[in-house]
Amino acid sequence: MVWAGLRVVLVALLVLVAALVLEWAPLLPASLALLGGVYAAQLYADDARLDGAAPLVAAGLYVTAELGYWSLEERERVEAAPGEGLRRLAIVTLLGLVALVVAATLLALADIVRTRGLAVDILGAAAAAAALLAVVLLTRRPES
Amino acid sequence: MSRRASPRVAGYATLTAIGLVAALALRRPELAVLSVPFALVLAVGLQRASDPNVEVEVTLASDRALEGNEVDGEIAVSAATGVDRLEILVVLPPGLEAADGDDAVALRLSGGDERTIPVRLRPARWGLYDVGEVEVRARDVFRLVVWQRRLGHPTRLKAYPREESVRRILAPVETQAFTGSEVARTKGDGIEYADLRDYVPGDRLRSINWRASARRNDLVVNERHPERNADVVLFVDSFADVRRGDRSTLDDAVRAAATLATRYLERRDRVGLVALGGVLRWLQPGMGLVQRFRLIETVLETGVEPTYTWKDVNRIPPRILPPKALVVALTPLVDPRYVAALEDLRARGFDLVVVEVDPVGLVEPGRDEIERLAYRLWLLERDVLRSRLQGLGMAVARWGDDVSLEAALEGVRTYRRYARLARV
């Protein structure tokens, strides 16, 4: 099981490298999905009550995605103002920290409502609906 | 501005959906937590993204430049609303490049900000360039949305061809009636000594050569050559262009035309231009600084326009080719229509000089035996053509990698010196 997981992680890293080398953005979420899949498989196999490391994994995946997309954007030869890179790094770090705090809060909330049976299902359904709403909002924005 | 989602949006939406579906399927809230940062950024970022209001204008310090020289300019940017990252790409036509290597800059603007960005452009070759348009791309702080638009108003930059080094230019066989710098073959009032002759009533006393008169015991007067101007027509071949890398026969021909025009106009000669090719361009012979700029600006428009029509000298108005004009042809000698025009001009009695902009160095000899054989045949055909033109009385000078324009013109001078003797 561990070896299989390591193999998938290796594949995910290879996909990540391929995304950056080939400058093909769709490969980036694929590699992150693979990493998340390994984590999900580990959760499923362990069948622990609630994994406290989930917020760290969430923030890590998010920061990895941000850095990956940033790297792809920097391939275009554009001369930026001095200090712009540091400022962007600070923003990514800040967003990572916010992601960590929000994820931890949600996990704590999930832990509280877990005892109420279907609460996790309702929470998941609400989150899915919110994600769908975000996508619909995006597609409905008129082009100027 | 056109608005589009960055690749992040699709990626984050996919990850969010996968996380939530997996959480539901496996009944693990941790997987929903994994998708929270992505969903949060999508929701907040797309809600906050508003269209930027940016104005950009490019101005150049000068609308004229010499080929290879740099032109300073600036990009004035003003933003009514804040933009986290504004990328400005100066749209440069082929042949024009950013002198410092960067034609794109990125900056952050707050609402009401005005910035000026210096730019330095360099025309790699002569020509007319439309500069002033910029491609503007704005991104929000979450980098979820990209706005893009082309702004600015194009202005024309004229890049004049750089001049070749030529100290001595070709003297025409015949001169015109106006005063100039060329010593005429005829005799009259001038500075250059020509001959002695017997005094006839009416000759000025100052013309009497007293030493010669004393030796002959009769009055003898000096005859002199007057200084006259000449008519020169630069006859540029724009039927064909042989190009390899940065080098092109048409570019070289235009540089030579600009150089010769400047030199002849400095001597107060009248210089005209005919560019014979897909589009026939001409400029009536004239003198002075204004004519120089007219000539160069006419020559800047010269390009190779493909045509299958047979264009000959009959299409050129007679006033463009005045009698006794020196016609300097600048050609790679690869198009038979231009060669026929040269033969036609010579048959009409024009004093014709052919400066062959040698394309041989720009052509690969070939990889296999057949191609190399074809290459050798082509070289032989060029030799035959050159001999045929010389047989018709044209001086043909080869100007290429190993021969400077100065040396080529010197070769023409030598040929014409002997040709004149042969004609006598």
Interface residues (C-beta under 8 A of the other chain):
Chain A: A25 P26 L28 P29 L32 A33 G36 G37 Y39 A40 L43 Y44 L50 D51 A54 P55 V57 A58 A59 L61 Y62 A65 Y69 W70 L72 E73 E76 R77 V78 E79 A80 A81 E84 R87 I91 L95 V98 A99 V102 A103 L106 L107 A110 R114 V120 D121 L123 G124 A125 A127 A128 A130 A131 L132 A134 V135 L137 L138 R141 E143 S144
Chain B: M1 S2 R3 R4 A5 S6 P7 R8 V9 A10 G11 Y12 A13 T14 L15 T16 A17 I18 G19 L20 V21 A22 A23 L24 L26 R27 R28 P29 E30 L31 A32 V33 L34 S35 V36 P37 F38 A39 L40 V41 L42 A43 L46 Q47 D51 R85 E87 L89 D102 A104 V105 A106 L107 R108 V141 R143
